[in-house]
Amino acid sequence: MGPIGAEATRRAAILLALYMEDIVADSGQWHAFSDLCKKIFGYHVPLYHDDEEYYPDEPSLDAVRFLIWMVMSEAKEADCIYPDAPQIEQSGRRAFNILSRAFEEAPINEQLASDVQKLLDEATQGFNELRGTMTWVFEHGYLTSGQRNTDLINLNLEDAISAFKDEEGPEMSFGLASYYAITLCLFKYRIGPLALFVKDYLAAMMRVKGMEREADDVAAMEMLPMGHYKIDHVDASEYDDPSQKRLKLTRTNGREIEVKAEDLSFSEGDLEDIDGALASSFVFYQNEWHLNGVLFPFPGFKEHWQELCDDDPENDKPGTTSLTPEMLLKRTGGRQIAYFVDKADLKSFLNKTIGIPDRLLGFVDKRESGMSTFFINTTKPRNNVEFLFSYTSCIADPDNPFYDQETAQEEAFDMVWDYNNISTDMVTFLLDRGFLPDVFNDRMVPQTDTDDQKSKDIDFLLRFYRRENY
């Protein structure tokens, strides 16, 4: 690795200044991040474990080195950066010494602490206010924001505008599309170096400030992504306030939820005009479902409802049945993973053992690789068959005759970040069973670590490089 570039140095200086301001003011951002690391990994700081004494509200050598590593790793021009690179060690110690000398006499930014507390307090005032605070975490938190989040917003913004260009009627305005994109991103994606949801970071910040009940409410939130719903009235007589009109919404996958009619801002006439159906996203918070973002009326649902249900990916197509993990394991004799020398070998297995007809196996012929791996993902009730058309020679499973240590030493760590070719569930399955020893021995994993530290650091690296794909 070459010297730290000017741009990375500038970013590191800014990040370390924000870190210093945060811990001096005790605004709770690093403290919350550190608490999450302790909860997930058993260590306060990822990758670095040298602090003899660690306090989240005082300068930490481990924290400083981690922040420098993070900046360098997120630089567009950078490949994987070794955590124990001499440049990080030298820069980290210099920066730590500067921060330590300045810590005792540094002026406290009381405005920062006040502003953060105000954001946390506002989040408890209602669902819309909560989303405002979550937006700050997503767009402005120095440990949770960044270009990757901006890219997610832009992706959903473009999708929304494009979708309406293909529909009859007026196009979606840029402002409305932006609102749709951000409200979706706040709940849909894992973000930040720990690949957690916005609600997880926010709940951790609340806990640092002693807001345990509020944190529990935030952590328990559930989002239903954009989907189509039928509308029915609910008898409100059994509720505390019978005058408050409620609606039952039935999603195309059959799930039913209840919402307050006022939450949708619909009058009786509106309900009749939209023909009893809508498309939107909803969030469950404090024992109520809340409209999240934009609501789209869906006229004419009576003609198209069954078609929408048939197209829902959570429903089986008419005349078909999904293969559950249990059904698949029964067909394979209990084997969750299997290896094949070439395409013909794989196709024979899929046809004769799994029962997939030849006409559905054309996807195998489109792959260039010869060796392949078949994996049953038991964490998923459907879409649970996964194929690996690379890295088969990196898997040190005693039942894999194609493992090649020389190839694995060169390529195995790529499985940590390559979410396009191998799922997190599959990587975790292989790691948990000791089938990826060459990942543990890679320079990206500090070799001075204990085995437990290596295992936890690899989980962190999976999260860091995959983010929303973790």
Stockholm file with secondary structure:
# STOCKHOLM 1.0

chainA/1-470         MGPIGAEATRRAAILLALYMEDIVADSGQWHAFSDLCKKIFGYHVPLYHDDEEYYPDEPSLDAVRFLIWMVMSEAKEADCIYPDAPQIEQSGRRAFNILSRAFEEAPINEQLASDVQKLLDEATQGFNELRGTMTWVFEHGYLTSGQRNTDLINLNLEDAISAFKDEEGPEMSFGLASYYAITLCLFKYRIGPLALFVKDYLAAMMRVKGMEREADDVAAMEMLPMGHYKIDHVDASEYDDPSQKRLKLTRTNGREIEVKAEDLSFSEGDLEDIDGALASSFVFYQNEWHLNGVLFPFPGFKEHWQELCDDDPENDKPGTTSLTPEMLLKRTGGRQIAYFVDKADLKSFLNKTIGIPDRLLGFVDKRESGMSTFFINTTKPRNNVEFLFSYTSCIADPDNPFYDQETAQEEAFDMVWDYNNISTDMVTFLLDRGFLPDVFNDRMVPQTDTDDQKSKDIDFLLRFYRRENY
#=GR chainA/1-470 SS CCCCCHHHHHHHHHHHHHHHHHHHHTCSHHHHHHHHHHHHHSSSSSSCCCCSSCCTTSCCHHHHHHHHHHHHHHSTTCCCCCTTCHHHHHHHHHHHHHHHHHHTTCCCCHHHHHHHHHHHHHTTSCHHHHHHHHHHHHHHCTTTCSHHHHHHHHHHHHHHHHHHHTSSSCCCCHHHHHHHHHHHHHHHCEETTTTEEHHHHHHHHHHHTTCHHHHHHHHTCEEEEEEEEEEEEECGGGSSCTTSCEEEEEETTSCEEEEEHHHHTCCHHHHHHTTTEEEEEEEEETTEEEEEEEEEECTTHHHHHHHHHHHCTTSCCTTCCCCCHHHHHHHTTTCSEEEESSHHHHHHHIIIIICCCGGGCHHHHTCCCSCEEEEECTTCSSSCEEEESSCGGGCCCTTCTTCCHHHHHHHTTHHHHCTTTSCHHHHHHHHHTTCCHHHHTSTTSCTTSCHHHHHHHHHHHHHHHHGGGC
#=GC SS_cons         CCCCCHHHHHHHHHHHHHHHHHHHHTCSHHHHHHHHHHHHHSSSSSSCCCCSSCCTTSCCHHHHHHHHHHHHHHSTTCCCCCTTCHHHHHHHHHHHHHHHHHHTTCCCCHHHHHHHHHHHHHTTSCHHHHHHHHHHHHHHCTTTCSHHHHHHHHHHHHHHHHHHHTSSSCCCCHHHHHHHHHHHHHHHCEETTTTEEHHHHHHHHHHHTTCHHHHHHHHTCEEEEEEEEEEEEECGGGSSCTTSCEEEEEETTSCEEEEEHHHHTCCHHHHHHTTTEEEEEEEEETTEEEEEEEEEECTTHHHHHHHHHHHCTTSCCTTCCCCCHHHHHHHTTTCSEEEESSHHHHHHHIIIIICCCGGGCHHHHTCCCSCEEEEECTTCSSSCEEEESSCGGGCCCTTCTTCCHHHHHHHTTHHHHCTTTSCHHHHHHHHHTTCCHHHHTSTTSCTTSCHHHHHHHHHHHHHHHHGGGC
//
